[in-house]
Amino acid sequence: MKLILSDRPLDIHFSNPHEIRYFNLSELKIANCTGCFGCWTKTPGKCVIRDDATRIYPCIARSNAILYVSRLKYGGYDTVMKTMLERAIPIQQAFIRIHQGETHHVQRNVIPKKAVIIAYGDIDDEEQDIFRELIARNARNMNFESYEIIFTSESMTDIMVTKILEQWEKS
């Protein structure tokens, strides 16, 4: 399965809707993680907060390709994307492993994935550098076997997403 998570509506079309899942996070109810760790202790692998995030994080775990579309804010994801990614903690276990000299969580049946991150907005070089470092660290924790970051303007976002969809359809 391929997955698209976007912080805004996208004007996109794909030929095989059974293979690609698309979530416009801005239209969903996703609460902030409370840090209770219930997903590790009380209900392992399941968040105790019952909202739309519970439909999405299992898709993150099962996807073999993922596309994140987010406005870049201060070198990081915008609020709605950051909130969703924080709520995806149930796909990780409480256990820690050492990977390339850093500590990272052990994954909970997460398929390795190819990731594309489209960051849009008025982005300067410093923000791009900060975001590249963030994605490199996320990649280790999110089981990315490879990733690509595309920086673009808001007006070009749908075009960039369409290009990725065309690549997915060829593969």
C-alpha positions in Angstrom: 0.0 0.0 0.0 1.1 3.6 -0.7 0.1 6.4 1.6 -0.3 10.2 1.2 -0.6 12.4 4.3 -1.1 16.1 3.6 -1.7 19.1 5.8 -3.9 20.7 3.2 -6.4 19.6 0.5 -4.7 18.3 -2.7 -6.1 18.5 -6.2 -4.9 15.1 -7.3 -6.2 12.0 -9.1 -4.8 8.5 -9.1 -5.9 5.6 -11.2 -5.8 2.9 -8.5 -7.5 4.1 -5.4 -7.3 0.6 -3.8 -3.5 0.8 -3.8 -3.2 4.4 -2.6 -4.7 5.8 0.6 -4.9 9.6 0.9 -5.6 11.5 4.1 -6.1 15.3 4.2 -5.1 15.8 7.8 -6.6 19.3 7.9 -10.1 17.8 7.6 -9.7 15.2 10.4 -10.0 15.3 14.2 -6.5 14.5 15.6 -5.8 15.4 19.2 -2.4 16.1 20.6 -0.5 13.2 22.1 -0.8 13.4 25.9 2.4 11.5 26.6 0.5 9.0 28.7 2.3 6.0 27.1 -0.9 4.0 27.2 -0.1 2.8 23.7 2.9 1.1 25.2 1.5 -0.1 28.6 -2.3 -0.2 28.8 -3.2 -1.0 25.1 0.1 -2.0 23.4 0.1 -0.8 19.8 -3.2 1.2 20.1 -3.6 4.8 21.2 -6.0 5.3 24.1 -7.3 8.5 22.4 -10.2 7.6 20.1 -10.1 9.9 17.1 -9.1 9.9 13.4 -5.4 9.2 14.2 -6.4 5.6 15.0 -7.3 5.1 11.3 -4.0 6.5 10.1 -1.1 5.2 12.1 -1.9 1.5 11.1 -1.7 2.7 7.5 1.7 4.3 8.2 2.9 0.9 9.5 1.6 -1.1 6.5 2.7 1.3 3.7 5.7 0.5 1.6 5.7 4.0 0.1 4.7 7.2 1.9 4.3 10.8 0.8 4.2 13.6 3.4 3.0 17.0 2.2 3.5 19.7 4.8 4.2 23.4 5.0 7.6 24.0 6.5 7.5 26.0 9.7 10.7 27.0 11.5 12.6 24.0 10.0 9.9 21.5 10.9 6.6 20.1 9.9 3.6 22.3 10.3 1.3 21.7 13.3 -1.2 19.2 11.8 1.5 16.9 10.3 3.6 17.1 13.4 0.6 16.2 15.6 -0.2 13.2 13.4 3.4 11.9 13.4 3.6 12.3 17.2 0.3 10.3 17.5 1.9 7.5 15.4 3.9 6.4 18.4 1.8 3.2 18.8 3.7 1.7 15.8 6.8 1.8 17.9 7.6 -0.2 21.1 8.8 1.3 24.4 12.1 -0.6 23.9 15.2 1.2 22.7 17.8 0.0 20.3 21.2 1.5 19.3 21.3 2.3 15.6 24.4 4.0 14.1 25.4 5.2 17.6 22.0 6.7 18.4 19.1 5.5 20.4 15.9 4.7 18.5 12.6 2.9 19.3 12.1 -0.7 18.2 9.4 -0.8 15.5 6.1 -2.7 15.9 5.7 -4.6 12.6 6.4 -1.6 10.5 7.1 -2.3 6.8 10.3 -0.6 5.5 9.2 2.2 3.2 10.4 4.6 0.5 9.4 8.1 1.6 9.0 11.4 -0.2 8.5 14.5 1.8 7.2 17.6 0.0 7.9 20.7 2.1 6.2 23.9 0.8 6.2 27.5 1.7 8.6 30.4 1.8 11.7 28.5 2.8 15.2 29.8 3.3 18.4 27.8 3.2 18.7 27.6 7.0 15.2 26.1 7.3 16.0 23.6 4.6 19.2 22.5 6.4 17.3 22.1 9.7 14.5 20.1 8.0 17.0 17.8 6.2 18.5 17.0 9.6 15.1 16.3 11.1 14.1 14.0 8.2 17.4 12.1 8.5 16.7 11.4 12.2 13.0 10.6 11.5 14.1 8.2 8.8 15.9 6.0 11.3 12.9 6.0 13.7 10.2 5.6 11.0 11.8 2.7 9.1 12.5 4.6 5.9 14.7 2.5 3.6 15.1 5.6 1.5 13.8 9.1 1.4 13.7 12.2 -0.8 12.9 15.8 0.3 11.4 18.2 -2.2 11.2 21.9 -1.4 8.7 23.8 -3.3 6.3 26.8 -3.3 2.7 26.4 -2.2 1.5 27.1 -5.7 3.6 24.2 -7.1 2.6 21.6 -4.4 -0.1 19.9 -6.4 2.2 19.6 -9.5 4.9 18.1 -7.4 2.5 15.6 -5.8 1.2 14.6 -9.3 4.8 13.9 -10.4 5.3 11.6 -7.4 2.0 9.8 -8.2 3.2 9.3 -11.8 6.4 7.7 -10.5 4.4 5.5 -8.2 2.2 4.3 -11.1 5.3 3.4 -13.2 6.8 1.3 -10.4 
